[in-house]
Amino acid sequence: MDFELPINWSDYEDIAIKLYERFGNEMTESKIYRVRFTQLLDWVLEIESFVGKREGSSEGHLEMIQSNWVYEWRDNQE
């Protein structure tokens, strides 16, 4: 059984990795930047090891998650 450390709002890179694992290359850089924050928030809350609460989110957190997701996507294009 794999044990995953809990992920919270400031764990941008971990969240980005989870989102990339979920969507892979189907979500390109331009698509990631077009995701509505309300949708992104729901996807983050669906991550199994995520322990943050909806009330803990902020636009700043969501922007950082989005940009880290793009970096993760770019890293996997090589």
PyMOL Python script that loads the backbone (N, CA, C, O; Angstrom):
from pymol import cmd

cmd.read_pdbstr("""\
ATOM      1  N   MET A   1       0.843  -1.190   0.000  1.00  0.00           N
ATOM      2  CA  MET A   1       0.000   0.000   0.000  1.00  0.00           C
ATOM      3  C   MET A   1       0.885   1.248   0.000  1.00  0.00           C
ATOM      4  O   MET A   1       1.783   1.385   0.830  1.00  0.00           O
ATOM      5  N   ASP A   2       0.623   2.137  -0.925  1.00  0.00           N
ATOM      6  CA  ASP A   2       1.394   3.377  -1.000  1.00  0.00           C
ATOM      7  C   ASP A   2       0.818   4.396  -0.045  1.00  0.00           C
ATOM      8  O   ASP A   2      -0.397   4.583   0.024  1.00  0.00           O
ATOM      9  N   PHE A   3       1.699   5.057   0.696  1.00  0.00           N
ATOM     10  CA  PHE A   3       1.260   6.145   1.561  1.00  0.00           C
ATOM     11  C   PHE A   3       1.732   7.442   0.946  1.00  0.00           C
ATOM     12  O   PHE A   3       2.917   7.613   0.662  1.00  0.00           O
ATOM     13  N   GLU A   4       0.805   8.350   0.742  1.00  0.00           N
ATOM     14  CA  GLU A   4       1.175   9.647   0.178  1.00  0.00           C
ATOM     15  C   GLU A   4       1.067  10.706   1.257  1.00  0.00           C
ATOM     16  O   GLU A   4       0.126  10.713   2.051  1.00  0.00           O
ATOM     17  N   LEU A   5       2.040  11.595   1.274  1.00  0.00           N
ATOM     18  CA  LEU A   5       1.977  12.708   2.219  1.00  0.00           C
ATOM     19  C   LEU A   5       0.799  13.601   1.851  1.00  0.00           C
ATOM     20  O   LEU A   5       0.455  13.733   0.676  1.00  0.00           O
ATOM     21  N   PRO A   6       0.185  14.210   2.856  1.00  0.00           N
ATOM     22  CA  PRO A   6      -0.926  15.116   2.560  1.00  0.00           C
ATOM     23  C   PRO A   6      -0.450  16.325   1.750  1.00  0.00           C
ATOM     24  O   PRO A   6       0.648  16.839   1.963  1.00  0.00           O
ATOM     25  N   ILE A   7      -1.282  16.757   0.834  1.00  0.00           N
ATOM     26  CA  ILE A   7      -0.989  17.915  -0.008  1.00  0.00           C
ATOM     27  C   ILE A   7      -1.901  19.049   0.428  1.00  0.00           C
ATOM     28  O   ILE A   7      -3.092  18.846   0.661  1.00  0.00           O
ATOM     29  N   ASN A   8      -1.332  20.250   0.537  1.00  0.00           N
ATOM     30  CA  ASN A   8      -2.120  21.415   0.923  1.00  0.00           C
ATOM     31  C   ASN A   8      -1.962  22.515  -0.131  1.00  0.00           C
ATOM     32  O   ASN A   8      -1.250  22.341  -1.120  1.00  0.00           O
ATOM     33  N   TRP A   9      -2.630  23.641   0.092  1.00  0.00           N
ATOM     34  CA  TRP A   9      -2.693  24.710  -0.918  1.00  0.00           C
ATOM     35  C   TRP A   9      -1.336  25.202  -1.393  1.00  0.00           C
ATOM     36  O   TRP A   9      -1.194  25.552  -2.565  1.00  0.00           O
ATOM     37  N   SER A  10      -0.344  25.241  -0.530  1.00  0.00           N
ATOM     38  CA  SER A  10       0.950  25.805  -0.940  1.00  0.00           C
ATOM     39  C   SER A  10       1.874  24.768  -1.585  1.00  0.00           C
ATOM     40  O   SER A  10       3.005  25.094  -1.944  1.00  0.00           O
ATOM     41  N   ASP A  11       1.415  23.543  -1.734  1.00  0.00           N
ATOM     42  CA  ASP A  11       2.218  22.495  -2.367  1.00  0.00           C
ATOM     43  C   ASP A  11       1.978  22.497  -3.881  1.00  0.00           C
ATOM     44  O   ASP A  11       1.504  21.517  -4.456  1.00  0.00           O
ATOM     45  N   TYR A  12       2.319  23.622  -4.503  1.00  0.00           N
ATOM     46  CA  TYR A  12       1.981  23.856  -5.912  1.00  0.00           C
ATOM     47  C   TYR A  12       2.529  22.786  -6.844  1.00  0.00           C
ATOM     48  O   TYR A  12       1.825  22.304  -7.732  1.00  0.00           O
ATOM     49  N   GLU A  13       3.787  22.419  -6.636  1.00  0.00           N
ATOM     50  CA  GLU A  13       4.406  21.443  -7.538  1.00  0.00           C
ATOM     51  C   GLU A  13       3.731  20.079  -7.399  1.00  0.00           C
ATOM     52  O   GLU A  13       3.482  19.406  -8.400  1.00  0.00           O
ATOM     53  N   ASP A  14       3.434  19.667  -6.164  1.00  0.00           N
ATOM     54  CA  ASP A  14       2.765  18.378  -5.945  1.00  0.00           C
ATOM     55  C   ASP A  14       1.384  18.367  -6.590  1.00  0.00           C
ATOM     56  O   ASP A  14       0.987  17.371  -7.195  1.00  0.00           O
ATOM     57  N   ILE A  15       0.659  19.462  -6.463  1.00  0.00           N
ATOM     58  CA  ILE A  15      -0.668  19.557  -7.081  1.00  0.00           C
ATOM     59  C   ILE A  15      -0.530  19.489  -8.596  1.00  0.00           C
ATOM     60  O   ILE A  15      -1.297  18.794  -9.262  1.00  0.00           O
ATOM     61  N   ALA A  16       0.449  20.208  -9.139  1.00  0.00           N
ATOM     62  CA  ALA A  16       0.666  20.212 -10.586  1.00  0.00           C
ATOM     63  C   ALA A  16       0.967  18.811 -11.105  1.00  0.00           C
ATOM     64  O   ALA A  16       0.466  18.414 -12.158  1.00  0.00           O
ATOM     65  N   ILE A  17       1.773  18.074 -10.376  1.00  0.00           N
ATOM     66  CA  ILE A  17       2.103  16.697 -10.776  1.00  0.00           C
ATOM     67  C   ILE A  17       0.835  15.848 -10.796  1.00  0.00           C
ATOM     68  O   ILE A  17       0.617  15.075 -11.728  1.00  0.00           O
ATOM     69  N   LYS A  18       0.003  15.990  -9.773  1.00  0.00           N
ATOM     70  CA  LYS A  18      -1.248  15.217  -9.707  1.00  0.00           C
ATOM     71  C   LYS A  18      -2.176  15.579 -10.869  1.00  0.00           C
ATOM     72  O   LYS A  18      -2.805  14.701 -11.460  1.00  0.00           O
ATOM     73  N   LEU A  19      -2.259  16.859 -11.190  1.00  0.00           N
ATOM     74  CA  LEU A  19      -3.103  17.277 -12.308  1.00  0.00           C
ATOM     75  C   LEU A  19      -2.553  16.750 -13.625  1.00  0.00           C
ATOM     76  O   LEU A  19      -3.314  16.315 -14.489  1.00  0.00           O
ATOM     77  N   TYR A  20      -1.231  16.787 -13.779  1.00  0.00           N
ATOM     78  CA  TYR A  20      -0.633  16.241 -15.000  1.00  0.00           C
ATOM     79  C   TYR A  20      -0.882  14.738 -15.083  1.00  0.00           C
ATOM     80  O   TYR A  20      -1.183  14.219 -16.158  1.00  0.00           O
ATOM     81  N   GLU A  21      -0.757  14.030 -13.949  1.00  0.00           N
ATOM     82  CA  GLU A  21      -1.020  12.591 -13.950  1.00  0.00           C
ATOM     83  C   GLU A  21      -2.465  12.308 -14.357  1.00  0.00           C
ATOM     84  O   GLU A  21      -2.738  11.322 -15.041  1.00  0.00           O
ATOM     85  N   ARG A  22      -3.381  13.166 -13.941  1.00  0.00           N
ATOM     86  CA  ARG A  22      -4.790  12.958 -14.257  1.00  0.00           C
ATOM     87  C   ARG A  22      -5.107  13.256 -15.727  1.00  0.00           C
ATOM     88  O   ARG A  22      -5.817  12.487 -16.375  1.00  0.00           O
ATOM     89  N   PHE A  23      -4.584  14.365 -16.251  1.00  0.00           N
ATOM     90  CA  PHE A  23      -4.962  14.819 -17.591  1.00  0.00           C
ATOM     91  C   PHE A  23      -3.907  14.574 -18.663  1.00  0.00           C
ATOM     92  O   PHE A  23      -4.219  14.587 -19.853  1.00  0.00           O
ATOM     93  N   GLY A  24      -2.665  14.350 -18.253  1.00  0.00           N
ATOM     94  CA  GLY A  24      -1.601  14.088 -19.209  1.00  0.00           C
ATOM     95  C   GLY A  24      -1.484  15.169 -20.260  1.00  0.00           C
ATOM     96  O   GLY A  24      -1.637  16.355 -19.969  1.00  0.00           O
ATOM     97  N   ASN A  25      -1.209  14.751 -21.493  1.00  0.00           N
ATOM     98  CA  ASN A  25      -0.992  15.698 -22.583  1.00  0.00           C
ATOM     99  C   ASN A  25      -2.289  16.186 -23.203  1.00  0.00           C
ATOM    100  O   ASN A  25      -2.272  17.027 -24.103  1.00  0.00           O
ATOM    101  N   GLU A  26      -3.412  15.666 -22.728  1.00  0.00           N
ATOM    102  CA  GLU A  26      -4.717  16.125 -23.223  1.00  0.00           C
ATOM    103  C   GLU A  26      -4.909  17.612 -22.900  1.00  0.00           C
ATOM    104  O   GLU A  26      -5.553  18.343 -23.653  1.00  0.00           O
ATOM    105  N   MET A  27      -4.342  18.044 -21.777  1.00  0.00           N
ATOM    106  CA  MET A  27      -4.402  19.463 -21.400  1.00  0.00           C
ATOM    107  C   MET A  27      -3.092  20.114 -21.826  1.00  0.00           C
ATOM    108  O   MET A  27      -2.068  19.965 -21.158  1.00  0.00           O
ATOM    109  N   THR A  28      -3.131  20.829 -22.935  1.00  0.00           N
ATOM    110  CA  THR A  28      -1.946  21.524 -23.426  1.00  0.00           C
ATOM    111  C   THR A  28      -1.765  22.829 -22.641  1.00  0.00           C
ATOM    112  O   THR A  28      -2.623  23.217 -21.848  1.00  0.00           O
ATOM    113  N   GLU A  29      -0.643  23.485 -22.879  1.00  0.00           N
ATOM    114  CA  GLU A  29      -0.365  24.739 -22.173  1.00  0.00           C
ATOM    115  C   GLU A  29      -1.505  25.742 -22.345  1.00  0.00           C
ATOM    116  O   GLU A  29      -1.959  26.342 -21.371  1.00  0.00           O
ATOM    117  N   SER A  30      -1.964  25.922 -23.577  1.00  0.00           N
ATOM    118  CA  SER A  30      -3.028  26.908 -23.806  1.00  0.00           C
ATOM    119  C   SER A  30      -4.333  26.493 -23.131  1.00  0.00           C
ATOM    120  O   SER A  30      -5.072  27.344 -22.636  1.00  0.00           O
ATOM    121  N   LYS A  31      -4.622  25.192 -23.109  1.00  0.00           N
ATOM    122  CA  LYS A  31      -5.836  24.723 -22.431  1.00  0.00           C
ATOM    123  C   LYS A  31      -5.745  24.918 -20.927  1.00  0.00           C
ATOM    124  O   LYS A  31      -6.725  25.295 -20.284  1.00  0.00           O
ATOM    125  N   ILE A  32      -4.564  24.661 -20.365  1.00  0.00           N
ATOM    126  CA  ILE A  32      -4.382  24.841 -18.921  1.00  0.00           C
ATOM    127  C   ILE A  32      -4.642  26.297 -18.541  1.00  0.00           C
ATOM    128  O   ILE A  32      -5.313  26.573 -17.546  1.00  0.00           O
ATOM    129  N   TYR A  33      -4.112  27.225 -19.334  1.00  0.00           N
ATOM    130  CA  TYR A  33      -4.301  28.644 -19.028  1.00  0.00           C
ATOM    131  C   TYR A  33      -5.740  29.111 -19.248  1.00  0.00           C
ATOM    132  O   TYR A  33      -6.118  30.183 -18.775  1.00  0.00           O
ATOM    133  N   ARG A  34      -6.547  28.319 -19.958  1.00  0.00           N
ATOM    134  CA  ARG A  34      -7.944  28.696 -20.163  1.00  0.00           C
ATOM    135  C   ARG A  34      -8.900  28.055 -19.162  1.00  0.00           C
ATOM    136  O   ARG A  34     -10.099  28.332 -19.190  1.00  0.00           O
ATOM    137  N   VAL A  35      -8.382  27.199 -18.275  1.00  0.00           N
ATOM    138  CA  VAL A  35      -9.245  26.559 -17.270  1.00  0.00           C
ATOM    139  C   VAL A  35      -9.768  27.630 -16.314  1.00  0.00           C
ATOM    140  O   VAL A  35      -9.000  28.430 -15.778  1.00  0.00           O
ATOM    141  N   ARG A  36     -11.072  27.632 -16.111  1.00  0.00           N
ATOM    142  CA  ARG A  36     -11.664  28.569 -15.144  1.00  0.00           C
ATOM    143  C   ARG A  36     -11.205  28.193 -13.742  1.00  0.00           C
ATOM    144  O   ARG A  36     -11.058  27.011 -13.428  1.00  0.00           O
ATOM    145  N   PHE A  37     -10.980  29.190 -12.904  1.00  0.00           N
ATOM    146  CA  PHE A  37     -10.519  28.920 -11.542  1.00  0.00           C
ATOM    147  C   PHE A  37     -11.532  28.091 -10.763  1.00  0.00           C
ATOM    148  O   PHE A  37     -11.145  27.296  -9.906  1.00  0.00           O
ATOM    149  N   THR A  38     -12.822  28.263 -11.044  1.00  0.00           N
ATOM    150  CA  THR A  38     -13.825  27.453 -10.347  1.00  0.00           C
ATOM    151  C   THR A  38     -13.637  25.976 -10.687  1.00  0.00           C
ATOM    152  O   THR A  38     -13.771  25.120  -9.812  1.00  0.00           O
ATOM    153  N   GLN A  39     -13.328  25.669 -11.950  1.00  0.00           N
ATOM    154  CA  GLN A  39     -13.077  24.286 -12.363  1.00  0.00           C
ATOM    155  C   GLN A  39     -11.785  23.764 -11.766  1.00  0.00           C
ATOM    156  O   GLN A  39     -11.735  22.637 -11.275  1.00  0.00           O
ATOM    157  N   LEU A  40     -10.730  24.587 -11.805  1.00  0.00           N
ATOM    158  CA  LEU A  40      -9.442  24.198 -11.246  1.00  0.00           C
ATOM    159  C   LEU A  40      -9.585  23.886  -9.755  1.00  0.00           C
ATOM    160  O   LEU A  40      -9.022  22.908  -9.263  1.00  0.00           O
ATOM    161  N   LEU A  41     -10.327  24.708  -9.053  1.00  0.00           N
ATOM    162  CA  LEU A  41     -10.564  24.503  -7.624  1.00  0.00           C
ATOM    163  C   LEU A  41     -11.200  23.137  -7.382  1.00  0.00           C
ATOM    164  O   LEU A  41     -10.771  22.396  -6.498  1.00  0.00           O
ATOM    165  N   ASP A  42     -12.219  22.807  -8.165  1.00  0.00           N
ATOM    166  CA  ASP A  42     -12.876  21.500  -8.014  1.00  0.00           C
ATOM    167  C   ASP A  42     -11.894  20.358  -8.268  1.00  0.00           C
ATOM    168  O   ASP A  42     -11.881  19.377  -7.525  1.00  0.00           O
ATOM    169  N   TRP A  43     -11.074  20.476  -9.310  1.00  0.00           N
ATOM    170  CA  TRP A  43     -10.105  19.421  -9.627  1.00  0.00           C
ATOM    171  C   TRP A  43      -9.089  19.238  -8.506  1.00  0.00           C
ATOM    172  O   TRP A  43      -8.726  18.111  -8.170  1.00  0.00           O
ATOM    173  N   VAL A  44      -8.632  20.345  -7.930  1.00  0.00           N
ATOM    174  CA  VAL A  44      -7.668  20.256  -6.823  1.00  0.00           C
ATOM    175  C   VAL A  44      -8.313  19.542  -5.648  1.00  0.00           C
ATOM    176  O   VAL A  44      -7.698  18.669  -5.036  1.00  0.00           O
ATOM    177  N   LEU A  45      -9.543  19.905  -5.329  1.00  0.00           N
ATOM    178  CA  LEU A  45     -10.233  19.292  -4.191  1.00  0.00           C
ATOM    179  C   LEU A  45     -10.489  17.800  -4.403  1.00  0.00           C
ATOM    180  O   LEU A  45     -10.681  17.068  -3.433  1.00  0.00           O
ATOM    181  N   GLU A  46     -10.494  17.337  -5.661  1.00  0.00           N
ATOM    182  CA  GLU A  46     -10.697  15.918  -5.974  1.00  0.00           C
ATOM    183  C   GLU A  46      -9.429  15.082  -5.833  1.00  0.00           C
ATOM    184  O   GLU A  46      -9.503  13.854  -5.877  1.00  0.00           O
ATOM    185  N   ILE A  47      -8.269  15.715  -5.666  1.00  0.00           N
ATOM    186  CA  ILE A  47      -7.013  14.974  -5.513  1.00  0.00           C
ATOM    187  C   ILE A  47      -7.083  14.192  -4.198  1.00  0.00           C
ATOM    188  O   ILE A  47      -7.346  14.754  -3.135  1.00  0.00           O
ATOM    189  N   GLU A  48      -6.842  12.892  -4.299  1.00  0.00           N
ATOM    190  CA  GLU A  48      -7.039  11.999  -3.162  1.00  0.00           C
ATOM    191  C   GLU A  48      -6.266  12.410  -1.908  1.00  0.00           C
ATOM    192  O   GLU A  48      -6.815  12.369  -0.807  1.00  0.00           O
ATOM    193  N   SER A  49      -5.018  12.798  -2.058  1.00  0.00           N
ATOM    194  CA  SER A  49      -4.189  13.123  -0.889  1.00  0.00           C
ATOM    195  C   SER A  49      -4.266  14.608  -0.509  1.00  0.00           C
ATOM    196  O   SER A  49      -3.524  15.064   0.361  1.00  0.00           O
ATOM    197  N   PHE A  50      -5.159  15.358  -1.157  1.00  0.00           N
ATOM    198  CA  PHE A  50      -5.286  16.785  -0.856  1.00  0.00           C
ATOM    199  C   PHE A  50      -6.094  16.979   0.425  1.00  0.00           C
ATOM    200  O   PHE A  50      -7.190  16.437   0.564  1.00  0.00           O
ATOM    201  N   VAL A  51      -5.539  17.763   1.367  1.00  0.00           N
ATOM    202  CA  VAL A  51      -6.198  17.952   2.665  1.00  0.00           C
ATOM    203  C   VAL A  51      -6.716  19.370   2.867  1.00  0.00           C
ATOM    204  O   VAL A  51      -7.396  19.648   3.854  1.00  0.00           O
ATOM    205  N   GLY A  52      -6.397  20.269   1.935  1.00  0.00           N
ATOM    206  CA  GLY A  52      -6.854  21.655   2.073  1.00  0.00           C
ATOM    207  C   GLY A  52      -8.370  21.752   1.942  1.00  0.00           C
ATOM    208  O   GLY A  52      -9.020  20.856   1.405  1.00  0.00           O
ATOM    209  N   LYS A  53      -8.909  22.835   2.433  1.00  0.00           N
ATOM    210  CA  LYS A  53     -10.351  23.085   2.358  1.00  0.00           C
ATOM    211  C   LYS A  53     -10.620  24.160   1.313  1.00  0.00           C
ATOM    212  O   LYS A  53      -9.769  25.004   1.031  1.00  0.00           O
ATOM    213  N   ARG A  54     -11.823  24.111   0.746  1.00  0.00           N
ATOM    214  CA  ARG A  54     -12.233  25.095  -0.254  1.00  0.00           C
ATOM    215  C   ARG A  54     -11.991  26.517   0.253  1.00  0.00           C
ATOM    216  O   ARG A  54     -11.532  27.377  -0.499  1.00  0.00           O
ATOM    217  N   GLU A  55     -12.299  26.760   1.515  1.00  0.00           N
ATOM    218  CA  GLU A  55     -12.158  28.108   2.098  1.00  0.00           C
ATOM    219  C   GLU A  55     -10.702  28.571   2.144  1.00  0.00           C
ATOM    220  O   GLU A  55     -10.434  29.769   2.247  1.00  0.00           O
ATOM    221  N   GLY A  56      -9.765  27.632   2.070  1.00  0.00           N
ATOM    222  CA  GLY A  56      -8.347  27.981   2.137  1.00  0.00           C
ATOM    223  C   GLY A  56      -7.761  28.409   0.803  1.00  0.00           C
ATOM    224  O   GLY A  56      -6.612  28.845   0.732  1.00  0.00           O
ATOM    225  N   SER A  57      -8.548  28.283  -0.247  1.00  0.00           N
ATOM    226  CA  SER A  57      -8.023  28.633  -1.567  1.00  0.00           C
ATOM    227  C   SER A  57      -8.029  30.145  -1.766  1.00  0.00           C
ATOM    228  O   SER A  57      -8.769  30.874  -1.105  1.00  0.00           O
ATOM    229  N   SER A  58      -7.196  30.591  -2.679  1.00  0.00           N
ATOM    230  CA  SER A  58      -7.166  32.009  -3.039  1.00  0.00           C
ATOM    231  C   SER A  58      -6.802  32.091  -4.517  1.00  0.00           C
ATOM    232  O   SER A  58      -6.315  31.127  -5.107  1.00  0.00           O
ATOM    233  N   GLU A  59      -7.041  33.236  -5.090  1.00  0.00           N
ATOM    234  CA  GLU A  59      -6.667  33.428  -6.489  1.00  0.00           C
ATOM    235  C   GLU A  59      -5.165  33.223  -6.665  1.00  0.00           C
ATOM    236  O   GLU A  59      -4.725  32.654  -7.664  1.00  0.00           O
ATOM    237  N   GLY A  60      -4.390  33.682  -5.706  1.00  0.00           N
ATOM    238  CA  GLY A  60      -2.938  33.503  -5.760  1.00  0.00           C
ATOM    239  C   GLY A  60      -2.535  32.038  -5.785  1.00  0.00           C
ATOM    240  O   GLY A  60      -1.662  31.641  -6.557  1.00  0.00           O
ATOM    241  N   HIS A  61      -3.176  31.226  -4.931  1.00  0.00           N
ATOM    242  CA  HIS A  61      -2.889  29.785  -4.934  1.00  0.00           C
ATOM    243  C   HIS A  61      -3.232  29.182  -6.293  1.00  0.00           C
ATOM    244  O   HIS A  61      -2.447  28.414  -6.851  1.00  0.00           O
ATOM    245  N   LEU A  62      -4.388  29.524  -6.817  1.00  0.00           N
ATOM    246  CA  LEU A  62      -4.832  28.943  -8.083  1.00  0.00           C
ATOM    247  C   LEU A  62      -3.929  29.370  -9.240  1.00  0.00           C
ATOM    248  O   LEU A  62      -3.665  28.577 -10.144  1.00  0.00           O
ATOM    249  N   GLU A  63      -3.455  30.612  -9.218  1.00  0.00           N
ATOM    250  CA  GLU A  63      -2.515  31.066 -10.251  1.00  0.00           C
ATOM    251  C   GLU A  63      -1.210  30.286 -10.185  1.00  0.00           C
ATOM    252  O   GLU A  63      -0.657  29.899 -11.214  1.00  0.00           O
ATOM    253  N   MET A  64      -0.722  30.058  -8.975  1.00  0.00           N
ATOM    254  CA  MET A  64       0.531  29.309  -8.808  1.00  0.00           C
ATOM    255  C   MET A  64       0.360  27.852  -9.233  1.00  0.00           C
ATOM    256  O   MET A  64       1.254  27.274  -9.851  1.00  0.00           O
ATOM    257  N   ILE A  65      -0.781  27.264  -8.903  1.00  0.00           N
ATOM    258  CA  ILE A  65      -1.066  25.889  -9.316  1.00  0.00           C
ATOM    259  C   ILE A  65      -1.088  25.815 -10.838  1.00  0.00           C
ATOM    260  O   ILE A  65      -0.501  24.912 -11.434  1.00  0.00           O
ATOM    261  N   GLN A  66      -1.764  26.761 -11.453  1.00  0.00           N
ATOM    262  CA  GLN A  66      -1.885  26.788 -12.913  1.00  0.00           C
ATOM    263  C   GLN A  66      -0.511  26.901 -13.572  1.00  0.00           C
ATOM    264  O   GLN A  66      -0.213  26.157 -14.506  1.00  0.00           O
ATOM    265  N   SER A  67       0.318  27.815 -13.101  1.00  0.00           N
ATOM    266  CA  SER A  67       1.631  27.980 -13.735  1.00  0.00           C
ATOM    267  C   SER A  67       2.527  26.767 -13.481  1.00  0.00           C
ATOM    268  O   SER A  67       3.291  26.378 -14.364  1.00  0.00           O
ATOM    269  N   ASN A  68       2.449  26.164 -12.295  1.00  0.00           N
ATOM    270  CA  ASN A  68       3.233  24.958 -12.031  1.00  0.00           C
ATOM    271  C   ASN A  68       2.763  23.792 -12.884  1.00  0.00           C
ATOM    272  O   ASN A  68       3.569  22.963 -13.307  1.00  0.00           O
ATOM    273  N   TRP A  69       1.468  23.728 -13.136  1.00  0.00           N
ATOM    274  CA  TRP A  69       0.933  22.685 -14.016  1.00  0.00           C
ATOM    275  C   TRP A  69       1.499  22.859 -15.422  1.00  0.00           C
ATOM    276  O   TRP A  69       1.862  21.875 -16.066  1.00  0.00           O
ATOM    277  N   VAL A  70       1.577  24.088 -15.903  1.00  0.00           N
ATOM    278  CA  VAL A  70       2.168  24.349 -17.224  1.00  0.00           C
ATOM    279  C   VAL A  70       3.632  23.919 -17.239  1.00  0.00           C
ATOM    280  O   VAL A  70       4.081  23.301 -18.204  1.00  0.00           O
ATOM    281  N   TYR A  71       4.389  24.240 -16.175  1.00  0.00           N
ATOM    282  CA  TYR A  71       5.799  23.827 -16.123  1.00  0.00           C
ATOM    283  C   TYR A  71       5.898  22.304 -16.151  1.00  0.00           C
ATOM    284  O   TYR A  71       6.766  21.751 -16.826  1.00  0.00           O
ATOM    285  N   GLU A  72       5.016  21.628 -15.424  1.00  0.00           N
ATOM    286  CA  GLU A  72       5.003  20.163 -15.402  1.00  0.00           C
ATOM    287  C   GLU A  72       4.699  19.624 -16.798  1.00  0.00           C
ATOM    288  O   GLU A  72       5.346  18.678 -17.248  1.00  0.00           O
ATOM    289  N   TRP A  73       3.730  20.210 -17.480  1.00  0.00           N
ATOM    290  CA  TRP A  73       3.383  19.797 -18.835  1.00  0.00           C
ATOM    291  C   TRP A  73       4.587  19.988 -19.765  1.00  0.00           C
ATOM    292  O   TRP A  73       4.920  19.101 -20.551  1.00  0.00           O
ATOM    293  N   ARG A  74       5.235  21.157 -19.666  1.00  0.00           N
ATOM    294  CA  ARG A  74       6.404  21.437 -20.514  1.00  0.00           C
ATOM    295  C   ARG A  74       7.523  20.426 -20.263  1.00  0.00           C
ATOM    296  O   ARG A  74       8.152  19.942 -21.203  1.00  0.00           O
ATOM    297  N   ASP A  75       7.765  20.110 -18.987  1.00  0.00           N
ATOM    298  CA  ASP A  75       8.827  19.150 -18.647  1.00  0.00           C
ATOM    299  C   ASP A  75       8.580  17.793 -19.271  1.00  0.00           C
ATOM    300  O   ASP A  75       9.528  17.057 -19.543  1.00  0.00           O
ATOM    301  N   ASN A  76       7.342  17.454 -19.500  1.00  0.00           N
ATOM    302  CA  ASN A  76       7.005  16.149 -20.045  1.00  0.00           C
ATOM    303  C   ASN A  76       6.894  16.132 -21.564  1.00  0.00           C
ATOM    304  O   ASN A  76       6.523  15.112 -22.145  1.00  0.00           O
ATOM    305  N   GLN A  77       7.211  17.248 -22.213  1.00  0.00           N
ATOM    306  CA  GLN A  77       7.126  17.321 -23.674  1.00  0.00           C
ATOM    307  C   GLN A  77       8.451  17.013 -24.354  1.00  0.00           C
ATOM    308  O   GLN A  77       8.511  16.966 -25.583  1.00  0.00           O
ATOM    309  N   GLU A  78       9.494  16.806 -23.599  1.00  0.00           N
ATOM    310  CA  GLU A  78      10.831  16.582 -24.183  1.00  0.00           C
ATOM    311  C   GLU A  78      11.051  15.164 -24.634  1.00  0.00           C
ATOM    312  O   GLU A  78      12.123  14.836 -25.141  1.00  0.00           O
TER     313      GLU A  78
END
""", "prot")
cmd.dss("prot")
cmd.show_as("cartoon", "prot")
cmd.util.cbc("prot")
cmd.orient("prot")
